[in-house]
Amino acid sequence: MSGLGPLLIRSSHMDILYRPEFDTGYEAFWRETADVTKISQIDLRQFALMLIVIAFGVLLDHNPNAFDERRQFVEDLRLIGHEASRVSAMMEDLAANNLGLQDREELSLCWAWAAKKALSEASGFYGESIDTVKAGAMVSPGSTSKS
């Protein structure tokens, strides 16, 4: 056991999401889905990873100051007449369609549920691999209770 100590210390950190590898898979996904005949070639492990990244993105994409910043930007434009009313209507629409925390959590759960389903299918096709383990590590058991 003492001989494994240095090995365990050096390998104790492993990135779950390696950006260059993720970007390559992301680009390949969109290339393959653009051609309907290649849809069956989609790597479900990469697809699951993309879905969980979307789930995290939906949950974390919130800037509480965004509305005030947009409003200040529009006021600084000093629009008048028709342009001012059009932009004002757009700002009201943005405010009305802004997702609150509960909405973002619910949407994130939907994406996470889809990722978990893709992972379960991937295990059937590919068996367990480091890719499925990496993607599975990002899907927390409590956040995907949707059935």
N, CA, C and O of each residue as an XYZ file, in Angstrom:
588
protein
N       0.817     -1.198      0.000
C       0.000      0.000      0.000
C       0.863      1.265      0.000
O       0.486      2.277     -0.590
N       2.019      1.202      0.662
C       2.865      2.399      0.724
C       3.395      2.774     -0.653
O       3.669      3.948     -0.904
N       3.545      1.802     -1.553
C       4.010      2.095     -2.908
C       2.983      2.827     -3.734
O       3.341      3.473     -4.719
N       1.685      2.748     -3.359
C       0.626      3.421     -4.108
C       0.413      4.859     -3.658
O      -0.261      5.625     -4.348
N       0.971      5.237     -2.524
C       0.760      6.582     -1.983
C       1.044      7.689     -2.978
O       0.162      8.509     -3.233
N       2.252      7.748     -3.559
C       2.545      8.822     -4.518
C       1.636      8.784     -5.745
O       1.265      9.832     -6.274
N       1.280      7.602     -6.193
C       0.402      7.475     -7.354
C      -0.977      8.041     -7.040
O      -1.554      8.759     -7.856
N      -1.507      7.725     -5.867
C      -2.825      8.214     -5.489
C      -2.829      9.728     -5.321
O      -3.801     10.396     -5.675
N      -1.750     10.261     -4.786
C      -1.678     11.704     -4.601
C      -1.613     12.415     -5.957
O      -2.288     13.424     -6.161
N      -0.810     11.899     -6.871
C      -0.672     12.538     -8.187
C      -1.940     12.413     -9.021
O      -2.225     13.287     -9.839
N      -2.705     11.346     -8.830
C      -3.892     11.148     -9.662
C      -5.178     11.451     -8.900
O      -6.255     11.025     -9.319
N      -5.083     12.179     -7.786
C      -6.281     12.442     -6.993
C      -7.185     13.491     -7.634
O      -8.345     13.619     -7.243
N      -6.680     14.239     -8.604
C      -7.481     15.260     -9.268
C      -7.695     14.881    -10.729
O      -6.745     14.602    -11.460
N      -8.955     14.879    -11.136
C      -9.261     14.575    -12.530
C     -10.404     15.484    -12.959
O     -11.477     15.452    -12.358
N     -10.191     16.281    -13.974
C     -11.251     17.150    -14.458
C     -12.361     16.311    -15.062
O     -12.115     15.406    -15.860
N     -13.584     16.624    -14.670
C     -14.728     15.915    -15.234
C     -15.020     16.441    -16.628
O     -15.433     15.694    -17.515
N     -14.801     17.725    -16.807
C     -15.087     18.348    -18.095
C     -13.818     19.029    -18.597
O     -13.394     20.055    -18.065
N     -13.229     18.448    -19.617
C     -12.021     18.988    -20.231
C     -12.450     19.772    -21.464
O     -12.937     19.189    -22.432
N     -12.275     21.077    -21.433
C     -12.829     21.984    -22.434
C     -12.483     21.607    -23.877
O     -13.397     21.529    -24.698
N     -11.218     21.370    -24.232
C     -10.924     21.037    -25.638
C     -11.636     19.758    -26.101
O     -12.124     19.686    -27.229
N     -11.688     18.764    -25.230
C     -12.366     17.514    -25.576
C     -13.872     17.736    -25.713
O     -14.506     17.193    -26.618
N     -14.440     18.540    -24.807
C     -15.862     18.849    -24.871
C     -16.189     19.607    -26.155
O     -17.165     19.291    -26.836
N     -15.371     20.609    -26.486
C     -15.599     21.396    -27.705
C     -15.554     20.521    -28.952
O     -16.358     20.699    -29.867
N     -14.619     19.577    -28.991
C     -14.512     18.665    -30.136
C     -15.777     17.828    -30.266
O     -16.320     17.674    -31.360
N     -16.238     17.291    -29.146
C     -17.469     16.500    -29.161
C     -18.688     17.327    -29.521
O     -19.583     16.854    -30.220
N     -18.723     18.569    -29.041
C     -19.831     19.471    -29.335
C     -19.908     19.766    -30.832
O     -20.981     19.714    -31.434
N     -18.762     20.074    -31.417
C     -18.720     20.350    -32.859
C     -19.104     19.108    -33.663
O     -19.826     19.204    -34.655
N     -18.618     17.945    -33.232
C     -18.955     16.691    -33.933
C     -20.447     16.422    -33.836
O     -21.063     15.970    -34.801
N     -21.030     16.697    -32.675
C     -22.477     16.484    -32.507
C     -23.271     17.290    -33.521
O     -24.167     16.754    -34.173
N     -22.956     18.569    -33.660
C     -23.717     19.406    -34.590
C     -23.427     19.065    -36.043
O     -24.294     19.219    -36.903
N     -22.227     18.608    -36.318
C     -21.915     18.153    -37.676
C     -22.744     16.916    -38.016
O     -23.294     16.814    -39.112
N     -22.831     15.976    -37.071
C     -23.536     14.728    -37.325
C     -25.048     14.914    -37.345
O     -25.733     14.246    -38.120
N     -25.590     15.805    -36.512
C     -27.038     15.997    -36.506
C     -27.508     16.811    -37.701
O     -28.693     16.790    -38.036
N     -26.605     17.519    -38.342
C     -26.985     18.272    -39.540
C     -27.345     17.319    -40.681
O     -28.149     17.660    -41.549
N     -26.756     16.141    -40.676
C     -27.041     15.131    -41.691
C     -27.915     14.063    -41.047
O     -27.449     13.296    -40.204
N     -29.176     14.015    -41.442
C     -30.145     13.103    -40.830
C     -29.683     11.647    -40.915
O     -30.026     10.845    -40.047
N     -28.921     11.298    -41.931
C     -28.477      9.907    -42.069
C     -27.421      9.532    -41.029
O     -27.146      8.349    -40.827
N     -26.824     10.533    -40.366
C     -25.787     10.250    -39.379
C     -26.276     10.340    -37.933
O     -25.477     10.206    -37.007
N     -27.564     10.564    -37.727
C     -28.086     10.710    -36.371
C     -27.807      9.472    -35.530
O     -27.575      9.589    -34.327
N     -27.825      8.312    -36.124
C     -27.571      7.087    -35.363
C     -26.109      6.986    -34.913
O     -25.778      6.116    -34.106
N     -25.246      7.844    -35.411
C     -23.830      7.810    -35.048
C     -23.498      8.725    -33.862
O     -22.336      8.829    -33.470
N     -24.500      9.381    -33.296
C     -24.267     10.283    -32.174
C     -23.793      9.478    -30.973
O     -24.388      8.456    -30.629
N     -22.740      9.933    -30.347
C     -22.217      9.309    -29.136
C     -23.095      9.738    -27.966
O     -23.081     10.906    -27.575
N     -23.849      8.813    -27.410
C     -24.775      9.143    -26.328
C     -24.056      9.646    -25.082
O     -24.626     10.418    -24.311
N     -22.825      9.222    -24.878
C     -22.065      9.717    -23.726
C     -21.801     11.206    -23.878
O     -21.977     11.978    -22.935
N     -21.375     11.604    -25.074
C     -21.125     13.021    -25.330
C     -22.433     13.806    -25.280
O     -22.469     14.929    -24.778
N     -23.490     13.221    -25.793
C     -24.800     13.864    -25.770
C     -25.255     14.094    -24.327
O     -25.760     15.167    -23.998
N     -25.077     13.090    -23.471
C     -25.454     13.226    -22.060
C     -24.637     14.322    -21.394
O     -25.163     15.096    -20.594
N     -23.368     14.387    -21.719
C     -22.505     15.422    -21.149
C     -22.973     16.804    -21.583
O     -22.990     17.735    -20.777
N     -23.350     16.943    -22.845
C     -23.868     18.218    -23.339
C     -25.157     18.601    -22.606
O     -25.353     19.764    -22.253
N     -26.027     17.624    -22.382
C     -27.286     17.904    -21.704
C     -27.068     18.366    -20.271
O     -27.750     19.276    -19.801
N     -26.126     17.749    -19.576
C     -25.900     18.161    -18.188
C     -25.229     19.532    -18.131
O     -25.464     20.291    -17.191
N     -24.405     19.857    -19.115
C     -23.821     21.202    -19.171
C     -24.927     22.227    -19.401
O     -24.912     23.307    -18.810
N     -25.882     21.888    -20.256
C     -27.032     22.779    -20.477
C     -27.828     22.929    -19.183
O     -28.262     24.030    -18.843
N     -28.022     21.815    -18.456
C     -28.765     21.872    -17.189
C     -28.103     22.822    -16.201
O     -28.776     23.631    -15.562
N     -26.778     22.721    -16.079
C     -26.058     23.640    -15.186
C     -26.144     25.071    -15.700
O     -26.316     26.007    -14.919
N     -26.024     25.239    -17.009
C     -26.085     26.579    -17.587
C     -27.418     27.253    -17.343
O     -27.462     28.436    -17.005
N     -28.508     26.514    -17.510
C     -29.846     27.069    -17.279
C     -29.989     27.486    -15.817
O     -30.543     28.542    -15.514
N     -29.491     26.654    -14.928
C     -29.608     26.945    -13.506
C     -28.771     28.158    -13.098
O     -29.210     28.981    -12.295
N     -27.588     28.260    -13.645
C     -26.663     29.310    -13.213
C     -26.766     30.604    -14.008
O     -26.203     31.621    -13.602
N     -27.477     30.584    -15.140
C     -27.554     31.768    -15.997
C     -28.554     32.769    -15.429
O     -29.709     32.829    -15.851
N     -28.094     33.532    -14.488
C     -28.975     34.535    -13.898
C     -28.136     35.701    -13.408
O     -27.228     35.536    -12.594
N     -28.449     36.856    -13.906
C     -27.804     38.077    -13.452
C     -28.908     38.972    -12.903
O     -29.676     39.544    -13.677
N     -29.002     39.102    -11.584
C     -30.090     39.903    -11.012
C     -30.043     41.369    -11.425
O     -31.051     42.068    -11.322
N     -28.910     41.841    -11.884
C     -28.778     43.241    -12.285
C     -28.998     43.454    -13.777
O     -28.945     44.589    -14.251
N     -29.243     42.390    -14.519
C     -29.329     42.494    -15.981
C     -30.432     43.448    -16.422
O     -30.215     44.258    -17.323
N     -31.614     43.369    -15.806
C     -32.713     44.227    -16.227
C     -32.366     45.692    -16.005
O     -32.600     46.528    -16.878
N     -31.808     46.006    -14.834
C     -31.431     47.396    -14.546
C     -30.350     47.889    -15.490
O     -30.375     49.045    -15.912
N     -29.390     47.015    -15.831
C     -28.320     47.392    -16.764
C     -28.878     47.658    -18.157
O     -28.473     48.616    -18.816
N     -29.812     46.811    -18.610
C     -30.427     47.032    -19.924
C     -31.231     48.322    -19.925
O     -31.166     49.101    -20.876
N     -31.989     48.546    -18.857
C     -32.806     49.762    -18.780
C     -31.913     51.001    -18.827
O     -32.226     51.960    -19.534
N     -30.809     50.991    -18.084
C     -29.892     52.127    -18.080
C     -29.280     52.345    -19.467
O     -29.119     53.482    -19.911
N     -28.941     51.244    -20.146
C     -28.384     51.340    -21.492
C     -29.387     52.001    -22.436
O     -29.030     52.876    -23.225
N     -30.651     51.570    -22.343
C     -31.690     52.133    -23.215
C     -31.917     53.607    -22.892
O     -32.080     54.417    -23.804
N     -31.932     53.966    -21.613
C     -32.102     55.377    -21.237
C     -30.965     56.228    -21.778
O     -31.174     57.369    -22.191
N     -29.755     55.667    -21.776
C     -28.596     56.403    -22.287
C     -28.678     56.632    -23.791
O     -28.016     57.527    -24.315
N     -29.475     55.840    -24.487
C     -29.649     56.029    -25.931
C     -30.484     57.263    -26.251
O     -30.393     57.809    -27.350
N     -31.292     57.701    -25.298
C     -32.150     58.884    -25.443
C     -33.041     58.788    -26.689
O     -33.082     59.694    -27.521
N     -33.741     57.674    -26.783
C     -34.646     57.466    -27.910
C     -35.906     58.300    -27.730
O     -36.311     58.600    -26.607
N     -36.527     58.675    -28.861
C     -37.775     59.436    -28.802
C     -38.764     58.850    -29.795
O     -38.390     58.159    -30.743
N     -40.018     59.138    -29.558
C     -41.073     58.760    -30.483
C     -41.264     57.266    -30.627
O     -41.285     56.520    -29.648
N     -41.403     56.847    -31.883
C     -41.700     55.453    -32.211
C     -40.613     54.495    -31.715
O     -40.919     53.416    -31.209
N     -39.359     54.886    -31.857
C     -38.256     54.027    -31.415
C     -38.321     53.790    -29.912
O     -38.103     52.676    -29.437
N     -38.623     54.848    -29.173
C     -38.706     54.724    -27.719
C     -39.821     53.771    -27.315
O     -39.647     52.965    -26.401
N     -40.967     53.856    -27.990
C     -42.079     52.962    -27.632
C     -41.776     51.515    -28.018
O     -42.136     50.594    -27.285
N     -41.118     51.305    -29.157
C     -40.742     49.949    -29.566
C     -39.766     49.314    -28.579
O     -39.944     48.167    -28.171
N     -38.741     50.063    -28.202
C     -37.748     49.545    -27.269
C     -38.376     49.336    -25.899
O     -38.052     48.365    -25.216
N     -39.264     50.222    -25.491
C     -39.951     50.076    -24.211
C     -40.787     48.796    -24.192
O     -40.807     48.081    -23.189
N     -41.471     48.508    -25.285
C     -42.262     47.279    -25.384
C     -41.353     46.045    -25.326
O     -41.695     45.040    -24.702
N     -40.193     46.137    -25.984
C     -39.242     45.017    -25.935
C     -38.731     44.803    -24.519
O     -38.596     43.660    -24.081
N     -38.446     45.873    -23.800
C     -37.965     45.761    -22.426
C     -39.030     45.148    -21.527
O     -38.712     44.325    -20.669
N     -40.283     45.535    -21.709
C     -41.371     44.958    -20.923
C     -41.513     43.466    -21.219
O     -41.759     42.665    -20.317
N     -41.356     43.104    -22.489
C     -41.435     41.696    -22.870
C     -40.300     40.896    -22.223
O     -40.519     39.787    -21.735
N     -39.102     41.453    -22.222
C     -37.967     40.786    -21.571
C     -38.230     40.588    -20.080
O     -37.948     39.522    -19.533
N     -38.766     41.607    -19.430
C     -39.041     41.516    -17.997
C     -40.118     40.473    -17.720
O     -40.029     39.739    -16.736
N     -41.127     40.400    -18.572
C     -42.214     39.446    -18.368
C     -41.766     38.006    -18.600
O     -42.288     37.083    -17.976
N     -40.803     37.814    -19.493
C     -40.359     36.460    -19.834
C     -39.103     36.028    -19.093
O     -38.535     34.981    -19.403
N     -38.668     36.805    -18.135
C     -37.482     36.465    -17.360
C     -37.801     35.297    -16.433
O     -38.801     35.317    -15.715
N     -36.944     34.282    -16.456
C     -37.174     33.119    -15.611
C     -36.696     33.390    -14.190
O     -35.584     33.873    -13.975
N     -37.547     33.075    -13.234
C     -37.160     33.167    -11.830
C     -36.381     31.926    -11.430
O     -36.207     31.008    -12.231
N     -35.913     31.901    -10.191
C     -35.121     30.778     -9.712
C     -35.884     29.462     -9.805
O     -35.331     28.457    -10.251
N     -37.137     29.459     -9.393
C     -37.927     28.228     -9.436
C     -38.093     27.725    -10.872
O     -38.005     26.523    -11.124
N     -38.332     28.640    -11.808
C     -38.460     28.251    -13.216
C     -37.154     27.680    -13.747
O     -37.156     26.679    -14.463
N     -36.026     28.320    -13.394
C     -34.724     27.828    -13.842
C     -34.408     26.466    -13.240
O     -33.839     25.603    -13.909
N     -34.782     26.272    -11.962
C     -34.554     24.969    -11.323
C     -35.355     23.878    -12.026
O     -34.841     22.787    -12.273
N     -36.612     24.172    -12.347
C     -37.463     23.188    -13.021
C     -36.925     22.854    -14.414
O     -36.879     21.686    -14.800
N     -36.526     23.865    -15.156
C     -35.972     23.648    -16.484
C     -34.657     22.874    -16.409
O     -34.396     21.995    -17.230
N     -33.838     23.209    -15.419
C     -32.578     22.503    -15.220
C     -32.829     21.027    -14.901
O     -32.103     20.159    -15.384
N     -33.845     20.741    -14.095
C     -34.186     19.351    -13.784
C     -34.594     18.577    -15.035
O     -34.268     17.398    -15.173
N     -35.306     19.238    -15.943
C     -35.695     18.571    -17.206
C     -34.462     18.186    -18.011
O     -34.376     17.067    -18.515
N     -33.502     19.108    -18.137
C     -32.271     18.822    -18.870
C     -31.475     17.726    -18.177
O     -30.927     16.843    -18.836
N     -31.408     17.778    -16.835
C     -30.662     16.769    -16.084
C     -31.316     15.395    -16.227
O     -30.624     14.382    -16.325
N     -32.636     15.362    -16.239
C     -33.361     14.104    -16.435
C     -33.034     13.528    -17.815
O     -32.807     12.326    -17.951
N     -33.012     14.380    -18.825
C     -32.674     13.924    -20.178
C     -31.245     13.390    -20.223
O     -30.973     12.397    -20.897
N     -30.332     14.048    -19.507
C     -28.939     13.578    -19.455
C     -28.861     12.206    -18.805
O     -28.129     11.333    -19.271
N     -29.612     12.018    -17.735
C     -29.597     10.724    -17.038
C     -30.150      9.621    -17.946
O     -29.622      8.509    -17.963
N     -31.203      9.925    -18.695
C     -31.758      8.942    -19.638
C     -30.734      8.602    -20.723
O     -30.564      7.433    -21.071
N     -30.066      9.601    -21.248
C     -29.047      9.353    -22.278
C     -27.912      8.511    -21.712
O     -27.384      7.638    -22.400
N     -27.531      8.768    -20.458
C     -26.476      7.971    -19.829
C     -26.889      6.522    -19.644
O     -26.090      5.610    -19.856
N     -28.140      6.312    -19.248
C     -28.581      4.928    -19.062
C     -28.606      4.192    -20.399
O     -28.292      3.003    -20.459
N     -28.972      4.879    -21.453
C     -28.937      4.271    -22.784
C     -27.494      4.038    -23.235
O     -27.189      3.011    -23.841
N     -26.619      4.979    -22.942
C     -25.210      4.852    -23.339
C     -24.572      3.637    -22.682
O     -23.784      2.933    -23.314
N     -24.903      3.387    -21.425
C     -24.340      2.218    -20.743
C     -24.752      0.935    -21.440
O     -23.978     -0.021    -21.491
N     -25.955      0.906    -21.974
C     -26.420     -0.270    -22.712
C     -25.682     -0.468    -24.022
O     -25.429     -1.602    -24.429
N     -25.335      0.625    -24.684
C     -24.637      0.532    -25.964
C     -23.138      0.316    -25.802
O     -22.538     -0.515    -26.484
N     -22.541      1.084    -24.884
C     -21.086      1.106    -24.784
C     -20.544      0.379    -23.554
O     -19.344      0.117    -23.475
N     -21.410      0.050    -22.594
C     -20.934     -0.473    -21.320
C     -20.405      0.679    -20.487
O     -20.424      1.827    -20.932
N     -19.940      0.389    -19.299
C     -19.389      1.443    -18.448
C     -18.024      1.855    -18.987
O     -17.210      1.013    -19.366
N     -17.795      3.132    -19.013
C     -16.505      3.663    -19.464
C     -16.202      4.905    -18.652
O     -17.056      5.383    -17.906
N     -15.017      5.422    -18.784
C     -14.648      6.645    -18.068
C     -15.530      7.807    -18.514
O     -15.818      8.701    -17.718
N     -15.964      7.809    -19.779
C     -16.844      8.875    -20.264
C     -18.195      8.852    -19.568
O     -18.719      9.898    -19.185
N     -18.765      7.647    -19.403
C     -20.062      7.573    -18.722
C     -19.913      7.904    -17.243
O     -20.808      8.499    -16.642
N     -18.795      7.524    -16.663
C     -18.559      7.849    -15.249
C     -18.408      9.355    -15.083
O     -18.957      9.933    -14.145
N     -17.666      9.997    -15.987
C     -17.486     11.452    -15.916
C     -18.832     12.164    -16.033
O     -19.152     13.036    -15.226
N     -19.608     11.792    -17.027
C     -20.908     12.435    -17.212
C     -21.825     12.115    -16.042
O     -22.560     12.984    -15.574
N     -21.788     10.873    -15.565
C     -22.629     10.487    -14.434
C     -22.272     11.229    -13.169
O     -23.144     11.488    -12.340
N     -21.011     11.577    -13.001
C     -20.578     12.312    -11.814
C     -21.184     13.704    -11.778
O     -21.368     14.279    -10.705
N     -21.494     14.245    -12.940
C     -22.082     15.577    -12.997
C     -23.581     15.555    -12.739
O     -24.173     16.594    -12.446
N     -24.202     14.381    -12.844
C     -25.637     14.249    -12.607
C     -25.809     13.823    -11.158
O     -25.577     12.665    -10.810
N     -26.214     14.753    -10.323
C     -26.362     14.389     -8.913
C     -27.634     13.578     -8.731
O     -28.653     13.899     -9.343
N     -27.605     12.523     -7.897
C     -28.761     11.640     -7.720
C     -30.017     12.381     -7.264
O     -31.117     12.024     -7.687
N     -29.889     13.368     -6.440
C     -31.067     14.074     -5.926
C     -31.712     15.010     -6.928
O     -32.883     15.362     -6.786
N     -30.957     15.419     -7.946
C     -31.493     16.420     -8.877
C     -32.211     15.807    -10.068
O     -32.752     16.542    -10.893
N     -32.234     14.502    -10.182
C     -32.857     13.885    -11.344
C     -33.970     12.941    -10.935
O     -34.121     11.868    -11.520
N     -34.745     13.324     -9.944
C     -35.807     12.444     -9.455
C     -37.043     12.481    -10.319
O     -38.011     11.780    -10.027
N     -37.046     13.274    -11.372
C     -38.167     13.369    -12.285
C     -38.341     12.055    -13.030
O     -37.358     11.470    -13.485
N     -39.567     11.585    -13.162
C     -39.773     10.309    -13.855
C     -40.621     10.440    -15.090
O     -40.876      9.448    -15.772
